[in-house]
Amino acid sequence: MTLRIYNTLKRKKELFEPVEDGRVSMYVCGPTVYDSCHIGHARSVVTFDVIVRYLKAKGFDVTYVRNFTDVDDKIINRADQLGIDPLALAEKYISEFYDDMEVLNVEKATIEPRATEHIDRIIKVIEMLIEKGFAYRIDNDVYYSVELFKDYGKLSGRRLEDMKAGARVDIDKRKRNPFDFALWKSSKPGEPTWDSPWGKGRPGWHIECSAMSTEYLGETFDIHGGGKDLIFPHHENEIAQSEAAFGKTFVRYWIHNGFVNINQEKMSKSLGNFIVLKEIIKHYHPEALRLFLLSKHYRSPVDFTDKAMNEAVAGLDKIYGLLERIEKQFGPVSGKDKTRDTTVFREQFCLAMDDDFNTALGIATLFEVVRNMNRLLDENKNSFSQNAENKVCLGRADILKMGAVLGILNESPEDYFAKKRSTGLAKKSIDSEMIDKMIKKRIKARKAKNWAMADQIRKQLEEMNITIEDTTEGTIWKIKN
């Protein structure tokens, strides 16, 4: 089996060939720690967590670096609003990030550097850029000259001559080009500062990642990832400054995950649909959230709705329900189960993941196994042959192997269902197909002007903790908070 990855830089899928055979070097832009993690952060982190899990499952030795941006304009501005030290604010949200990731069963990266711990390295790279003529100093600030890097725009597909001056860039008349970006910013009162050859100041955002990634992975490494919002300007600028400084290809494969929408709208604080992770986990099992986030291909947008989450919960219940049936019939998982041979389903799952980490197709395979095992249990419930028992236990082994790559099925069925009952999460386990049928029945009743029937169905739904809303585009439903 061969792994193919969609490379943002080449705009096509390519056969994955690492720099060093059998080893993978990967850098993913971590959070800028000025606020609580939201579901958009969760999608990116879970996406790359699964990619690392799968690469390891394929036998690669993976060095995974995920950074913290712990000094930045956003951090400084937020700290100023709250009246606290910026570095203390960053520390608070780094701690919170770890708590959130532990709940989501996200494995720690191999190395998790902080920008503030790499100031010397950052200064060294800036000095290299100045020496090579790609950067210039104005007073105590240092800027990168984008016009001098002939391939600027090759990742995003943007050309400097097509960009409107001043669009999405800081207006600074001192700069040679409006799109020149800061490598070093002179200090201002109340900001964290470090000594440098250009006076006291702090690094720009983009140079931090170039310095940290090459520090641990070398001047050319395999994979660089992050959300699509980072393609321009962040990753574009990383390429420009890294390849100018080192004179080598910076990254071989660029991977970018799609956005999370909320009820078909782009998530943003201005729209008031900004959902932090800790609030979601109050209502849904963390594994259901992982299952939801992985239900679409990572490059596609995913729409967060109560209905979608309810379907993820129902799907997770089905998997654990099957594992519970098997356990009652044949006992808990043993060492023998974990070492069973690969089946066609496992191969099918790997084929999906080898096709640009297609978790959506992989999850479909997982549920195909669940359906087959349930049918096998139903057909043999009175008398099990040794062959049937082997097939069921082999199916369980496949399910657990797939679950390990997806980062789910970490609990025993007994613990899973007990936790749902004790935490109140069980109320989210609702059969979405049944609700859809009830709504269709209500629509039919309304068309027939059978108002009593329509009201009765609405009342039944309310008793199930479901609210409905009749819109011009149809009836929508959601679970009450």
C-alpha positions as CSV (number, residue, x, y, z in Angstrom):
1,M,0.0,0.0,0.0
2,T,1.3,3.5,-0.9
3,L,0.4,6.7,0.9
4,R,-0.6,9.6,-1.2
5,I,-0.9,13.1,0.3
6,Y,-2.6,16.2,-1.1
7,N,0.2,18.8,-1.2
8,T,-1.1,22.3,-1.0
9,L,2.0,23.6,-2.6
10,K,1.6,21.4,-5.7
11,R,-2.2,21.5,-5.6
12,K,-2.4,17.7,-6.2
13,K,-2.0,14.4,-4.5
14,E,1.5,13.0,-4.4
15,L,3.1,9.8,-3.4
16,F,4.6,10.3,0.0
17,E,8.4,9.9,0.0
18,P,10.0,11.1,3.2
19,V,13.4,12.8,3.3
20,E,14.7,9.8,5.3
21,D,13.4,6.4,4.6
22,G,11.3,5.0,7.5
23,R,11.2,8.4,9.3
24,V,8.8,11.3,9.2
25,S,9.5,14.8,10.3
26,M,6.4,16.9,10.8
27,Y,5.7,20.4,12.1
28,V,2.2,21.8,12.9
29,C,1.4,25.3,13.9
30,G,0.0,25.1,17.4
31,P,-2.2,27.7,19.2
32,T,-1.6,31.3,19.8
33,V,-2.4,31.2,23.5
34,Y,-4.6,34.2,24.3
35,D,-8.0,32.5,24.8
36,S,-9.7,29.2,25.4
37,C,-9.5,26.5,22.6
38,H,-12.5,26.5,20.3
39,I,-13.9,23.8,18.0
40,G,-11.8,25.1,15.1
41,H,-8.6,24.5,17.1
42,A,-9.9,21.0,18.0
43,R,-10.4,20.1,14.4
44,S,-6.8,21.0,13.5
45,V,-5.3,19.3,16.5
46,V,-7.4,16.1,16.1
47,T,-6.7,16.0,12.3
48,F,-3.0,16.0,12.8
49,D,-3.2,13.7,15.9
50,V,-4.9,11.1,13.6
51,I,-2.3,11.6,10.8
52,V,0.5,11.0,13.3
53,R,-1.3,7.9,14.7
54,Y,-1.7,6.5,11.2
55,L,1.9,7.2,10.2
56,K,3.1,5.3,13.3
57,A,0.6,2.5,12.6
58,K,2.3,2.2,9.2
59,G,5.6,1.7,10.9
60,F,7.1,5.2,10.5
61,D,9.3,6.7,13.2
62,V,7.6,10.1,13.6
63,T,9.1,13.2,15.1
64,Y,6.2,15.5,15.6
65,V,6.7,19.2,16.6
66,R,3.7,21.3,17.6
67,N,4.6,24.8,18.9
68,F,3.0,27.3,21.2
69,T,3.0,31.0,20.0
70,D,3.3,32.5,23.5
71,V,4.3,36.1,22.5
72,D,2.2,37.9,19.9
73,D,0.1,41.0,19.3
74,K,-3.1,39.1,20.2
75,I,-1.7,37.9,23.5
76,I,-0.4,41.4,24.4
77,N,-3.7,43.1,23.5
78,R,-5.7,40.6,25.5
79,A,-3.4,40.8,28.5
80,D,-3.7,44.6,28.3
81,Q,-7.5,44.3,28.4
82,L,-7.4,42.1,31.4
83,G,-4.6,44.0,33.1
84,I,-2.3,41.1,33.5
85,D,1.2,40.1,32.4
86,P,1.2,38.8,28.8
87,L,3.5,35.9,29.7
88,A,1.2,34.9,32.6
89,L,-1.8,35.0,30.3
90,A,0.0,32.7,27.8
91,E,0.9,30.3,30.6
92,K,-2.7,30.1,31.7
93,Y,-4.0,29.2,28.3
94,I,-1.1,26.7,27.7
95,S,-2.2,24.9,30.8
96,E,-5.9,25.0,29.7
97,F,-4.9,23.7,26.2
98,Y,-3.2,20.6,27.8
99,D,-6.4,20.0,29.9
100,D,-8.6,20.2,26.8
101,M,-6.3,17.9,24.8
102,E,-6.2,15.3,27.5
103,V,-10.0,15.2,27.5
104,L,-10.0,14.8,23.7
105,N,-7.4,12.0,23.9
106,V,-4.9,13.9,21.8
107,E,-1.4,12.5,22.2
108,K,1.3,14.9,23.1
109,A,3.7,15.9,20.3
110,T,7.3,14.7,20.4
111,I,8.5,18.2,21.0
112,E,6.3,21.2,22.0
113,P,8.5,24.3,21.8
114,R,7.5,27.8,22.9
115,A,8.5,30.9,20.9
116,T,9.9,32.6,24.0
117,E,12.3,29.8,24.6
118,H,13.9,30.2,21.2
119,I,14.8,33.9,21.0
120,D,18.4,33.2,20.3
121,R,17.6,30.9,17.4
122,I,15.1,33.5,16.0
123,I,17.7,36.2,16.2
124,K,20.3,34.0,14.4
125,V,17.9,33.4,11.5
126,I,17.1,37.1,11.2
127,E,20.8,37.9,11.1
128,M,21.2,35.4,8.2
129,L,18.4,37.1,6.3
130,I,20.0,40.5,6.8
131,E,23.4,39.2,5.7
132,K,21.9,37.7,2.5
133,G,20.0,40.9,1.7
134,F,16.5,39.6,2.2
135,A,15.8,41.7,5.3
136,Y,16.4,45.4,6.2
137,R,16.4,47.4,9.4
138,I,14.4,50.6,10.0
139,D,15.2,52.1,13.4
140,N,14.9,49.1,15.8
141,D,12.5,47.1,13.6
142,V,13.6,44.5,11.0
143,Y,11.5,43.7,7.9
144,Y,11.5,41.0,5.3
145,S,11.6,42.2,1.7
146,V,9.0,40.1,-0.2
147,E,9.9,41.4,-3.6
148,L,13.4,39.9,-3.3
149,F,12.1,36.4,-3.0
150,K,11.2,35.4,-6.6
151,D,8.9,32.6,-5.6
152,Y,6.8,34.6,-3.2
153,G,3.2,33.5,-3.5
154,K,3.9,29.9,-4.7
155,L,1.9,28.3,-1.8
156,S,-1.2,30.5,-1.9
157,G,-1.2,31.2,-5.6
158,R,-1.1,34.9,-5.0
159,R,1.1,37.3,-7.0
160,L,2.4,40.5,-5.5
161,E,1.5,42.5,-8.5
162,D,-2.2,41.4,-8.2
163,M,-2.5,42.2,-4.6
164,K,-4.0,45.6,-3.6
165,A,-1.6,47.6,-1.5
166,G,-2.8,47.8,2.1
167,A,-5.2,44.9,1.9
168,R,-4.9,42.9,5.1
169,V,-1.5,44.3,5.9
170,D,-0.3,46.8,8.5
171,I,0.1,50.2,7.0
172,D,3.6,51.4,7.7
173,K,5.0,54.1,5.3
174,R,8.6,53.2,6.4
175,K,8.3,49.8,4.6
176,R,9.6,49.4,1.1
177,N,6.6,47.3,0.2
178,P,3.2,47.2,2.0
179,F,3.5,43.4,2.1
180,D,6.9,43.4,3.8
181,F,6.5,41.7,7.2
182,A,8.1,42.2,10.5
183,L,10.9,39.8,11.6
184,W,11.7,41.9,14.7
185,K,9.5,44.5,16.5
186,S,11.0,47.2,18.6
187,S,9.8,47.2,22.2
188,K,6.8,49.2,23.5
189,P,6.0,50.1,27.1
190,G,4.4,47.1,28.9
191,E,5.4,44.5,26.3
192,P,7.7,41.5,26.8
193,T,11.1,42.4,25.4
194,W,14.4,40.7,24.7
195,D,17.8,42.1,23.8
196,S,18.9,41.9,20.2
197,P,21.5,43.5,17.8
198,W,18.7,45.9,16.8
199,G,17.7,46.9,20.3
200,K,15.1,45.6,22.8
201,G,12.1,44.1,21.2
202,R,10.3,40.8,20.3
203,P,10.1,38.5,17.3
204,G,7.4,38.7,14.6
205,W,5.0,35.8,14.3
206,H,6.2,34.2,11.1
207,I,9.9,34.0,12.0
208,E,9.1,32.1,15.2
209,C,7.8,29.0,13.3
210,S,10.7,29.0,10.8
211,A,13.2,29.1,13.7
212,M,11.6,26.4,15.8
213,S,10.8,24.0,12.9
214,T,14.3,24.0,11.5
215,E,15.8,23.9,14.9
216,Y,14.3,20.4,15.5
217,L,13.6,19.0,12.1
218,G,16.4,20.4,9.9
219,E,16.4,22.9,7.1
220,T,14.3,20.6,4.9
221,F,11.6,18.4,6.5
222,D,8.7,16.3,5.4
223,I,5.4,17.7,6.5
224,H,4.1,21.1,7.6
225,G,0.5,21.5,8.6
226,G,-2.1,23.8,10.0
227,G,-5.5,25.3,9.2
228,K,-6.4,26.7,5.8
229,D,-6.4,30.2,7.3
230,L,-2.6,29.9,7.8
231,I,-1.8,29.4,4.1
232,F,-1.6,33.2,3.6
233,P,0.2,35.0,5.0
234,H,1.7,32.8,7.7
235,H,2.9,29.8,5.8
236,E,3.7,31.8,2.7
237,N,6.0,34.0,4.8
238,E,7.5,30.9,6.4
239,I,8.5,29.6,3.0
240,A,9.9,32.9,1.9
241,Q,12.1,33.5,5.0
242,S,13.2,29.9,5.4
243,E,14.2,29.2,1.8
244,A,15.9,32.6,1.6
245,A,17.9,32.0,4.8
246,F,18.9,28.4,4.2
247,G,18.9,28.2,0.4
248,K,17.0,24.9,0.4
249,T,13.4,23.5,-0.1
250,F,11.8,24.3,3.3
251,V,9.0,21.7,3.3
252,R,8.2,18.8,1.0
253,Y,4.4,18.4,1.8
254,W,2.0,21.0,3.0
255,I,-1.2,19.8,4.6
256,H,-4.1,22.2,5.5
257,N,-7.4,21.2,7.2
258,G,-10.7,22.9,6.4
259,F,-12.8,25.1,8.6
260,V,-15.6,24.3,11.0
261,N,-18.9,26.1,10.3
262,I,-21.7,26.5,12.9
263,N,-25.1,25.8,11.5
264,Q,-23.8,26.5,8.0
265,E,-22.3,29.8,9.0
266,K,-18.6,30.6,9.4
267,M,-17.6,30.5,13.0
268,S,-16.6,33.9,14.3
269,K,-16.8,35.9,17.5
270,S,-18.5,38.7,15.6
271,L,-21.4,36.4,14.6
272,G,-21.7,35.2,18.2
273,N,-21.4,31.5,17.2
274,F,-18.0,31.0,18.7
275,I,-18.0,27.7,20.6
276,V,-15.2,26.9,23.0
277,L,-14.2,23.3,23.5
278,K,-14.9,23.1,27.2
279,E,-18.6,24.0,26.6
280,I,-19.0,21.3,24.0
281,I,-17.6,18.6,26.2
282,K,-20.2,19.5,28.9
283,H,-22.9,18.1,26.5
284,Y,-21.2,15.5,24.4
285,H,-18.8,12.7,25.0
286,P,-15.3,13.7,23.8
287,E,-15.1,10.6,21.5
288,A,-18.3,11.7,19.9
289,L,-16.7,15.0,19.1
290,R,-13.7,13.3,17.6
291,L,-16.0,11.1,15.5
292,F,-17.8,14.2,14.3
293,L,-14.6,16.1,13.4
294,L,-13.3,13.1,11.5
295,S,-16.6,12.4,9.7
296,K,-15.6,14.6,6.8
297,H,-12.4,14.6,4.8
298,Y,-9.9,16.9,6.6
299,R,-9.7,19.3,3.6
300,S,-13.5,19.7,3.5
301,P,-15.5,22.0,5.8
302,V,-17.5,20.4,8.5
303,D,-20.8,21.8,9.8
304,F,-21.3,21.7,13.6
305,T,-24.9,21.3,14.4
306,D,-26.9,19.6,17.2
307,K,-28.1,17.1,14.6
308,A,-24.7,16.3,13.4
309,M,-23.4,15.8,16.9
310,N,-26.4,13.7,17.8
311,E,-25.6,11.4,14.8
312,A,-22.0,11.1,16.0
313,V,-23.3,10.2,19.5
314,A,-25.6,7.6,18.0
315,G,-22.8,6.2,15.9
316,L,-20.5,5.9,18.9
317,D,-23.3,4.2,20.8
318,K,-23.6,1.6,18.0
319,I,-19.9,0.8,18.1
320,Y,-19.8,0.5,21.9
321,G,-23.1,-1.4,21.8
322,L,-21.6,-4.0,19.5
323,L,-18.5,-4.3,21.7
324,E,-20.8,-4.9,24.7
325,R,-22.6,-7.7,22.8
326,I,-19.3,-9.4,21.9
327,E,-18.0,-9.0,25.4
328,K,-21.1,-10.6,26.9
329,Q,-20.9,-13.5,24.5
330,F,-17.2,-14.2,24.4
331,G,-15.6,-12.2,27.2
332,P,-13.4,-9.1,27.3
333,V,-10.5,-8.4,24.8
334,S,-7.5,-10.7,25.3
335,G,-3.9,-10.5,24.1
336,K,-4.9,-13.0,21.4
337,D,-7.5,-10.6,20.0
338,K,-5.0,-7.8,19.7
339,T,-2.6,-9.9,17.6
340,R,-5.1,-11.4,15.2
341,D,-4.4,-11.2,11.5
342,T,-5.5,-8.4,9.3
343,T,-8.8,-8.8,7.5
344,V,-10.3,-7.3,4.3
345,F,-11.9,-4.6,6.4
346,R,-8.6,-3.6,7.9
347,E,-7.1,-3.4,4.5
348,Q,-10.1,-1.4,3.3
349,F,-9.6,1.1,6.2
350,C,-5.9,1.4,5.3
351,L,-6.7,2.0,1.7
352,A,-8.9,4.9,2.7
353,M,-6.3,6.4,5.0
354,D,-3.6,5.9,2.3
355,D,-5.7,8.1,0.1
356,D,-4.8,11.4,1.7
357,F,-5.9,10.3,5.2
358,N,-9.6,9.9,4.2
359,T,-11.1,9.4,7.7
360,A,-14.6,9.8,6.3
361,L,-14.2,6.7,4.2
362,G,-12.3,5.0,7.0
363,I,-15.2,5.6,9.4
364,A,-17.6,4.2,6.8
365,T,-15.5,1.0,6.8
366,L,-15.6,0.9,10.6
367,F,-19.4,1.0,10.5
368,E,-19.5,-1.7,7.8
369,V,-17.7,-3.9,10.2
370,V,-20.1,-3.1,13.0
371,R,-23.1,-4.0,10.8
372,N,-21.5,-7.2,9.7
373,M,-20.7,-8.3,13.2
374,N,-24.2,-7.5,14.5
375,R,-25.6,-9.5,11.7
376,L,-23.3,-12.4,12.5
377,L,-24.3,-12.3,16.1
378,D,-28.0,-12.3,15.2
379,E,-27.6,-15.2,12.9
380,N,-25.7,-17.3,15.4
381,K,-27.3,-16.3,18.6
382,N,-28.6,-19.8,19.4
383,S,-25.4,-21.7,18.6
384,F,-21.9,-20.4,17.7
385,S,-19.5,-22.4,15.6
386,Q,-15.8,-22.0,16.2
387,N,-15.6,-20.3,12.8
388,A,-18.3,-17.8,13.6
389,E,-16.7,-17.0,16.9
390,N,-13.3,-16.4,15.2
391,K,-15.0,-14.1,12.7
392,V,-16.6,-12.0,15.5
393,C,-13.5,-11.7,17.6
394,L,-11.5,-10.9,14.4
395,G,-14.0,-8.2,13.7
396,R,-13.6,-6.8,17.2
397,A,-9.9,-6.7,16.8
398,D,-10.3,-4.8,13.5
399,I,-12.7,-2.3,15.2
400,L,-10.2,-1.7,18.0
401,K,-7.3,-1.2,15.6
402,M,-9.3,1.3,13.6
403,G,-10.4,3.0,16.8
404,A,-6.8,3.4,17.9
405,V,-6.0,5.3,14.7
406,L,-9.1,7.5,15.1
407,G,-8.4,8.0,18.8
408,I,-11.7,6.5,20.0
409,L,-12.9,3.4,21.8
410,N,-10.5,3.9,24.7
411,E,-13.1,2.8,27.3
412,S,-14.7,-0.5,28.1
413,P,-18.3,-0.7,27.0
414,E,-19.4,-0.9,30.6
415,D,-17.5,2.3,31.6
416,Y,-18.7,4.1,28.5
417,F,-22.4,3.6,29.1
418,A,-22.0,4.0,32.9
419,K,-20.3,7.4,32.3
420,K,-23.1,8.5,30.0
421,R,-25.7,7.7,32.6
422,S,-23.9,9.3,35.4
423,T,-23.0,12.6,33.6
424,G,-26.3,13.1,31.9
425,L,-24.8,12.7,28.4
426,A,-27.2,9.9,27.7
427,K,-30.0,12.3,26.9
428,K,-28.0,13.1,23.7
429,S,-28.3,9.5,22.5
430,I,-31.3,10.1,20.3
431,D,-32.2,8.2,17.1
432,S,-32.0,10.9,14.5
433,E,-33.7,8.7,11.9
434,M,-36.7,8.4,14.2
435,I,-36.8,12.1,14.7
436,D,-36.7,12.7,10.9
437,K,-39.6,10.3,10.4
438,M,-41.6,12.1,13.1
439,I,-41.0,15.4,11.5
440,K,-42.0,14.1,8.1
441,K,-45.2,12.7,9.7
442,R,-45.9,16.1,11.2
443,I,-45.3,17.9,7.9
444,K,-47.8,15.5,6.3
445,A,-50.3,16.2,9.0
446,R,-49.9,19.9,8.6
447,K,-50.5,19.7,4.9
448,A,-53.6,17.7,5.6
449,K,-54.6,20.4,8.1
450,N,-54.6,17.8,10.9
451,W,-53.5,20.3,13.5
452,A,-54.2,18.0,16.4
453,M,-51.8,15.4,15.1
454,A,-49.1,18.0,14.3
455,D,-49.3,19.4,17.8
456,Q,-49.2,16.0,19.3
457,I,-46.0,15.2,17.4
458,R,-44.4,18.5,18.5
459,K,-45.3,17.7,22.1
460,Q,-43.7,14.2,21.8
461,L,-40.6,15.8,20.4
462,E,-40.4,18.3,23.3
463,E,-40.7,15.4,25.7
464,M,-37.6,13.9,24.0
465,N,-35.8,17.2,24.6
466,I,-36.1,18.2,21.0
467,T,-37.1,21.6,19.7
468,I,-38.3,22.2,16.2
469,E,-38.5,25.3,14.1
470,D,-40.6,25.7,10.9
471,T,-38.7,27.8,8.3
472,T,-39.1,28.7,4.7
473,E,-36.6,26.0,3.8
474,G,-38.3,23.3,5.9
475,T,-38.4,22.2,9.5
476,I,-35.2,22.0,11.5
477,W,-34.6,20.4,14.9
478,K,-32.1,20.6,17.6
479,I,-31.5,19.2,21.1
480,K,-32.3,21.6,24.0
481,N,-29.3,22.8,26.0
